[in-house]
Amino acid sequence: MRILGTIVLGFLFLIAFSAFFLFQSVTSYPGDTEAVVSTLRAADVRTATLDTLQAQLEEKVRADAEDPVFAEFVLSQARQVIDQVITDEWFYSTIGQAHRGLVDFLQSGTDKVRIDLTQTKDRLRQMLWEAGRHGVEVCDAVGGDRSCYDTARDLQRTLQVYRRQVDATMAEVPDTVNLTWLLTRGGVEPGAVEGSSELAEAREGLRKLAMVRWAGLGALLVLLGLIVLINMRSLPRMMVNAGIVLALSAAVYLGAVSALSTWLGDTMERQADDARAEAVANGEPEFAHVAAGRVVTEVFSRMTGRATVPVTILLVGGLGLVGGGIALHLVRRRRLQPKVRTVPPPPPFAGPMPPGYYPPAAQ
């Protein structure tokens, strides 16, 4: 009966163990700013973002170029300017700041995001101006078969228009970005989100997720406690059975997560390849689809493997329990074995030796 109960409870514990840690990994990932930023960094989202900005800039400038020669020269310098302004550190720290603000907003309803763009705007403006001025200085290189004087005169006029366009573009970007501004840009009226039913439902969902998480942890502890309770008559047996259940559950989870991550990664990669091929066939840039595929793959991989470290620790702990139980059983068994008592021969005495007695050999 004890063995049957241990097997049934162990099977239930295995299912609950896998479900709990998978649920914990998936639901806690979106709220972890460090994990989200690390995922985006691994997927190289910054490069994809700069590629998108460069493509949009090239399309807009070439469509509205007053001087095509000047436009091509400025575009040739654009990526270098963007790389110098939107640095890797600034890009991912800004994403982290916005993500933390969004999480706080969902939890407390307070908009704490304050992203100061004043210095970034000024630096970008100055560097774009410098790129235009440099185009005037190298008018011979960009002017082709036109005379340098005419080219410089045309470029001076074009440079003035270009600077006004840069100033107008910078004026559309706020000096400070917060969630209210972002929601307003998305067509939401200021103040309409704080009291909306969707936000209330999101907060209620977060509270329910927390309750489910604690309930799952409690169920695991109850099942493990029952396994320990029905094996309490023998401490070594209790340690071995509990260790086997814990180690087996952890091993099954790690194997299942590894297989799931591999399958999801292959599926996402095939879908990204199809989207990239479709984009190429339609004449669209493919880097956005490549970046999206990388992001999705990294998200699924890191989301499902988020609990790998604690589960591995539990696996080692379970194996330690098994080893400790076996060692304790061997020690107790050795102590319970009867000791064989040997009777030493009688000491020699004076007089003739009794028949059949031989004194011990001299050492």
C-alpha positions, 0 to 999 in steps of 0.5 A: 500500500505504501509503494502504491501510494508513493507511485500515485502521489509521485505521478501527480507530483510530476505533472504538477511540477512540470505544469507549475514551472512552465506556468511560472516561466511563461507568466513571469517573463513579460514582467521581467525587464532584465529578461526582456531587454536581454532577449531583445539584445540577443536578437539584435533588435537595435540593428533591425531598428536602425535598418528600418529607420535608414530605409524609411529615411532613404525613401523619404529623402529620395522622394522629396529631394530638391537636389538628388546629388546632395540627397545621395551624399547625405544618405551615404552619411545617414547610417553613420550618424544614426549609429553614433546617436542611437548607441547600443547602450542608449537604445537598450537602456531606453527600452528597459526604462519604458518597460519598467514604466509600463509594468509599474503602470499596469500594477499601480496605474501611475505613469512613471516613465520619463525619457528625456530626449533633449540631448539626443535630439540636439546631438542628432540635429547637429550631426545631420547639419554637419553632414549637410555642411560636409556635402558643401565642402566636397562639392567637387566629389558630389557635383559630377560634371557640374562646376564646383561654384554652381554646385556649391551655390545649389547646395547652399540653397539645398542645405538651408532647405535641408536644415529647415526640414531637420528642425521641423522633424526635431520639433515633432519629437517631444523633449520628454516621452511618457506613456501618456504621450505614447498612448496619445500618439496611438489615438487614445485620449489623455486620461482615457486609459487610467480609468478604462475597463481594459486596464482594470481587467489587466490588473485583475488578471495579474492578481489572478496569475499571482494567486494561481502561482501561489496555489500551484506552489502550495499543491507541490508542497502538499504532494511532497509532504504526503510522499514524505508522510507515508514513508515516515516509518523509515527515514532512509526509505523516505529520503530515497523515495522523495529524492527519486520523485523530485529528481525524476520530475526535474529530469522530465521537465528539463527534457520536455522543455529542451524538446519543446524549445527545439520544436518551437525554434524550428517552427519559427525559423520555417515561418520566418524563412517563408515570410522572408521569401514572400517579402523578397518576392514582393520587393520588400526589405527582408531584414524586418522579417529576419529580425522578427524571426530572431525575436520570436525564437529568442522569446520562446527559447528564453521563456520556456527555459527560464526555470532551467537553473532552479529546476537543475538545482532541484534535480541535484537536490533530489539526487542528493536525497537518494544518495543520502538515503542509501548511505544512511541505510547502509550505515544502519544496516552495518550497525544492526549486524551482530558482532562476531566475538572471538575467544582468545586461547587460555594463557600458558601455565606451569606444568605439562601441557594438556593434551591437544593444546598448542601454545600460540606461535611466537610473534 
